């Protein structure tokens, strides 16, 4: 019988550290990510399966106590991030029409924290990320520099920047330079 080879995913930013005084940049832990598309009318059934209420208003997100985070990306689109479990195993039970695609190997994330976090993320993003317009719990798909990202505000001085793995080095470098400029 032949031996079975197992592939190990190597995180693109493993071992990277960055930031400046008042700003820390940290690669996020590996996570399961699912792109979910469904009729908003089916949000209740999907919410029940996922263990949290899917956000249904623009620029919002929801989180449960088990480490699952869901960001509203459009009227019929959500990004699910879970560092502990696979959301697909929960969604397979739902009979409502939906599309759930595992994008875990496509994306990675950078955590930006500290008193200069907002200014660091804002420096490359055309959207207003001020406290009034983008409070804790907000989420948006936008651009940062030359790449598409999803930005989630997870705490007062903490942001999660989701990007494609192939652009992660660019994103990390840009945020590193921005961190130096924000508090200079």
C-alpha positions in Angstrom: 0.0 0.0 0.0 1.3 3.4 -0.9 2.1 6.0 1.7 -0.2 9.0 1.8 1.4 12.5 1.6 -0.2 15.2 3.6 0.2 18.8 2.6 0.8 21.4 5.3 -0.4 24.9 4.7 2.3 27.4 5.4 1.0 30.8 6.4 2.4 33.5 4.1 3.2 35.9 6.9 4.5 33.3 9.5 7.1 34.9 11.7 6.6 38.4 10.5 6.4 41.2 13.0 5.8 44.9 12.3 4.6 48.2 13.6 6.0 51.2 15.4 5.5 52.9 18.7 1.8 52.6 19.5 1.0 50.2 16.6 1.5 46.4 16.4 1.1 44.4 13.3 0.6 40.7 13.8 -0.3 37.9 11.3 -3.6 36.4 12.3 -3.9 32.8 13.3 -4.9 30.3 10.6 -8.7 30.3 10.2 -11.5 28.7 8.2 -13.0 31.2 5.8 -16.3 30.8 3.9 -17.8 33.1 1.3 -21.5 32.8 1.8 -24.1 33.9 -0.7 -27.8 33.6 -0.1 -31.2 35.4 -0.2 -31.4 37.7 2.8 -34.9 36.1 3.4 -33.0 32.9 4.3 -30.7 34.6 6.9 -32.7 33.3 9.8 -32.2 29.6 8.8 -28.5 30.2 8.0 -28.1 32.1 11.3 -29.5 29.2 13.3 -27.1 26.8 11.7 -24.1 29.1 12.2 -24.9 29.9 15.8 -25.1 33.7 15.4 -27.3 36.2 13.7 -26.0 37.0 10.2 -25.7 40.8 10.0 -28.2 42.3 7.5 -27.2 46.0 7.5 -24.3 47.5 5.5 -20.9 47.7 7.2 -21.8 45.4 10.1 -20.5 42.2 11.5 -21.4 39.7 14.2 -19.4 37.5 16.5 -20.2 34.6 18.8 -18.5 33.3 21.9 -16.9 30.4 20.0 -14.6 32.5 17.8 -16.9 32.8 14.8 -17.0 36.2 13.0 -19.3 37.1 10.1 -19.0 40.3 8.0 -21.7 41.7 5.8 -20.3 42.4 2.4 -23.4 43.0 0.4 -27.2 42.4 0.4 -26.7 38.7 -0.3 -23.0 38.1 0.7 -21.1 37.4 3.9 -17.6 36.5 4.9 -17.4 33.9 7.7 -14.1 33.6 9.6 -13.7 30.9 12.3 -10.4 30.0 13.9 -11.9 27.0 15.8 -14.4 25.2 13.6 -15.3 24.7 10.0 -18.5 26.7 9.1 -19.2 24.4 6.1 -20.0 21.5 8.5 -22.8 23.7 10.0 -24.0 25.0 6.7 -24.4 21.6 5.1 -27.5 21.1 7.3 -29.3 24.1 5.8 -32.0 23.3 3.2 -32.4 27.0 2.1 -30.8 27.7 -1.2 -27.3 29.1 -0.6 -23.7 29.0 -1.9 -20.9 28.4 0.6 -17.4 28.3 -0.8 -14.3 27.5 1.3 -11.8 30.3 0.7 -9.5 29.4 3.6 -6.4 28.9 1.3 -7.1 32.1 -0.6 -7.1 34.6 2.3 -5.0 35.6 5.2 -5.3 38.4 7.7 -3.2 41.1 9.5 -4.2 42.3 12.9 -3.4 46.0 13.5 -3.6 47.1 17.2 -2.7 50.0 19.4 -3.5 53.7 19.7 -2.3 54.3 16.1 -4.2 51.4 14.6 -6.9 53.4 12.9 -4.5 55.9 11.5 -2.3 53.1 10.2 -5.2 51.3 8.4 -6.7 54.6 7.2 -3.5 55.8 5.5 -4.0 53.3 2.7 -7.7 53.2 2.6 -10.0 55.8 0.9 -13.0 55.1 3.3 -13.6 57.1 6.4 -12.7 54.8 9.3 -13.3 57.3 12.1 -15.1 56.3 15.3 -18.3 58.1 14.2 -18.6 56.4 10.8 -16.8 53.1 11.5 -17.4 52.1 15.1 -16.4 48.8 16.7 -18.2 46.0 14.9 -18.0 47.6 11.5 -16.9 45.7 8.4 -16.3 46.8 4.8 -14.9 45.5 1.6 -12.7 48.3 0.1 -9.2 48.9 -1.3 -6.0 49.5 0.6 -3.3 50.9 -1.7 -3.7 48.8 -4.8 -5.4 45.7 -3.4 -8.9 44.7 -2.4 -9.3 44.0 1.4 -12.0 43.4 4.0 -11.5 45.6 7.1 -13.2 44.7 10.3 -13.0 46.8 13.4 -12.9 44.3 16.2 -12.2 46.6 19.2 -11.6 50.3 19.9 -8.0 50.1 18.8 -8.0 46.9 16.8 -8.6 46.1 13.2 -8.5 42.9 11.1 -7.3 43.4 7.5 -8.3 40.4 5.4 -6.5 40.1 2.0 -5.6 37.5 -0.5 -2.5 35.5 0.4 -0.8 36.6 -2.8 -1.1 40.2 -1.8 -0.3 39.7 1.9 3.4 40.7 1.7 2.4 44.0 -0.1 -0.3 44.6 2.6 2.0 43.9 5.5 4.7 46.2 4.0 2.3 49.0 3.4 0.9 48.8 6.9 4.4 48.7 8.3 5.4 51.9 6.5 2.1 53.5 7.5 2.6 52.6 11.2 6.0 54.4 11.1 4.4 57.5 9.5 1.3 57.7 11.8 3.1 58.4 15.0 6.1 60.3 13.6 
